[in-house]
Amino acid sequence: MKKSYTGTDGTVGFIYAWDSENKNAGKGAQEIKVVDENKRVDVEIRFEKPMEGTNQASVITTPIDSTKTKVEWGFYGTSPYPFNLMNLCMDALVGKDLQQNLENLKALLEK
C-alpha cells in the first residue's frame, strides 16, 4: 500500500491518503476537518476505488473519571438507491474493523 501524508498530523487540514491494489483497501484519503481538543475529531473520508464515495467520521471522547474515558467512533454518510441497501450490512462489513481499532487504542493508552 502506498501512503502519503500532507500537513501537520492532529491539525485541521491534515490528509492521510492511500492507494492499494488490494480490493479491500482500494484508494482514498482522509482529511481532518474539526479538532476540538480533548473532546472530538471529525474527518472526511473520500473513497476513490473500488467505489467512489464521501463519508464523515467522528471520534468523540467523554471523561468518565480521572482514569477512564468513553470513546465513541461514528461513521456517517449517504448513498443513493440501490447502493443504500448496502447500509443494512455495513456493521457486518466494517464493524469488526472499528471494534479492533478501538481495542488497539485501548491497549496503546493502557501501556
C-alpha positions in Angstrom: 0.0 0.0 0.0 1.3 3.4 -0.9 0.6 6.0 1.8 1.1 9.8 1.8 0.7 12.5 4.4 0.1 16.2 3.9 0.1 18.8 6.6 0.6 18.5 10.3 -0.9 15.4 11.9 -3.5 16.2 14.5 -4.5 19.5 13.0 -7.3 20.6 10.7 -6.4 20.1 7.1 -4.1 17.1 7.7 -4.6 14.5 4.9 -3.7 10.8 5.0 -4.0 9.2 1.6 -3.6 5.6 0.5 -3.5 3.6 -2.8 -3.6 -0.2 -2.9 -4.1 -2.9 -5.4 -5.9 -4.8 -2.6 -9.6 -4.6 -3.3 -10.4 -4.3 0.4 -8.2 -1.2 0.8 -8.6 0.5 -2.6 -7.7 4.2 -2.9 -8.8 7.2 -1.0 -8.0 9.9 1.5 -9.0 11.0 5.0 -8.9 14.7 6.0 -9.2 16.2 9.5 -12.0 18.7 9.4 -12.5 19.6 13.1 -10.4 19.2 16.2 -12.0 20.1 19.5 -9.1 19.3 21.8 -9.9 16.5 24.3 -13.4 16.3 23.0 -13.7 15.2 19.4 -12.0 14.9 16.0 -14.1 14.9 12.8 -12.7 13.6 9.5 -14.0 13.4 5.9 -13.2 10.1 4.2 -13.1 10.2 0.4 -13.1 6.8 -1.4 -12.0 6.6 -5.0 -11.6 2.8 -5.6 -13.2 0.3 -5.7 -16.2 2.7 -5.4 -16.4 6.4 -5.1 -18.0 8.0 -2.1 -17.5 10.5 0.7 -18.3 9.9 4.3 -17.8 11.6 7.6 -16.4 10.0 10.8 -16.0 11.3 14.3 -14.1 10.2 17.4 -15.7 11.7 20.5 -14.2 11.4 24.0 -16.1 11.9 27.2 -14.3 11.7 30.6 -15.8 9.2 33.0 -13.5 9.8 35.9 -9.8 10.6 36.4 -8.6 7.3 34.9 -11.3 6.4 32.4 -12.6 8.0 29.1 -15.5 6.8 27.0 -14.6 6.8 23.3 -17.3 6.7 20.6 -16.4 6.3 16.9 -19.1 7.2 14.5 -19.2 6.8 10.7 -21.8 8.8 8.7 -22.8 9.1 5.0 -25.5 8.8 2.5 -25.8 6.7 -0.7 -28.5 6.7 -3.4 -30.7 3.7 -4.2 -29.8 0.9 -4.8 -26.4 1.4 -3.1 -28.2 2.4 0.1 -29.2 -1.2 0.5 -25.6 -1.9 1.4 -26.2 0.2 4.6 -28.1 -2.8 6.0 -24.9 -4.8 6.1 -22.4 -2.1 7.0 -22.0 -3.2 10.5 -21.0 -6.7 9.3 -18.6 -5.1 6.7 -16.8 -2.6 8.9 -18.0 -3.2 12.5 -15.2 -5.7 13.2 -12.6 -3.2 12.0 -14.0 -0.3 14.0 -14.1 -2.5 17.1 -10.5 -3.7 16.5 -9.3 -0.1 16.2 -11.0 0.8 19.5 -9.3 -2.2 21.2 -5.9 -1.2 19.7 -6.4 2.3 21.0 -7.3 1.0 24.5 -4.2 -1.2 24.5 -1.9 1.7 23.5 -3.4 4.0 26.1 -3.1 1.5 28.9 0.6 0.9 28.4 
